[in-house]
């Protein structure tokens, strides 16, 4: 864990680089930890997935598509 003393705290480019890398930085005064500077965690928005079942029903209705049968048939044709 990187650490800086009060005088080195002015070196903001290095401090920002550590924080952007996700590291916790210790603030020291005479080799005693005074504080810890913790980077802000990014906000993760929950993913909203579309309703695939409703979309398939809107596109195809109540039909059941023989997808596996068509795939097997195509593979048989492409062998020869």
N, C-alpha and C positions, 0 to 999 in steps of 0.2 A: 504494500500500500504506500503510495507516495506521500510525502509529508513536506510541509513548508513551514518556515518560521514567520513571525510577523513582518520582518523586513522583506522576505522573499515574496510576500503576498502581493506586492506590487507588480510582480512578473505575471501579469494576467494572461498573456498568450500561452504560456506553459500550463498555467492553472486551468484555463479553458480547454486546452487540448486533453488534459487528463479527465476532466469532467465530461467532455464530449465522447471520450472513449469508454465512459461508464465507470470510471474508477472513483472510489471514495478517497478524498484527500484529507489528511490529518493536519490540523493547524497546531503548531507547537510554540511554546514560549519557554525558553531555557530547557529544552529537552523534556518538557512535560506537555502532554496532550491537553490542549485547551478546548478544542472543538473538532468536529468532523464535518467536512463539507460533502454532502451527498448529492449526486446528480439527480435531476428530476427524471422520473421514469416516464417513457412516452405513453401517451394515452392510447389505448387500443380499443377501437370501436368494435362492438360485436358485429359479426358478419350476418347479414340478413340474406338467407338463401331463398331463391324463388321457389314457388310451389310447383315442382316438376310434375306431380300427379295431375294437378288441375290443368297445366299447360298441355300435357299429353292428351287429356280428355277433350280439351278444346280443339286440338288439332286432329285427332283421330276418332273421337267419339268413343263408342263402346267396342269398336273393332279390336281384335287381338291380332297383332302383327306377327307373322311367323318368321321372326328375325333369325333365329338359330337355323331353321330349315333352309332359308335362303342363303345363309352364309356357308353352310355345308355343301349345298348344291353348287355355289360359285367356286368353292375350293376344289370340288371334284372336276369341274370343267377346266379349271386352270392347270390341272396336273398334266393333261394330255395335249 
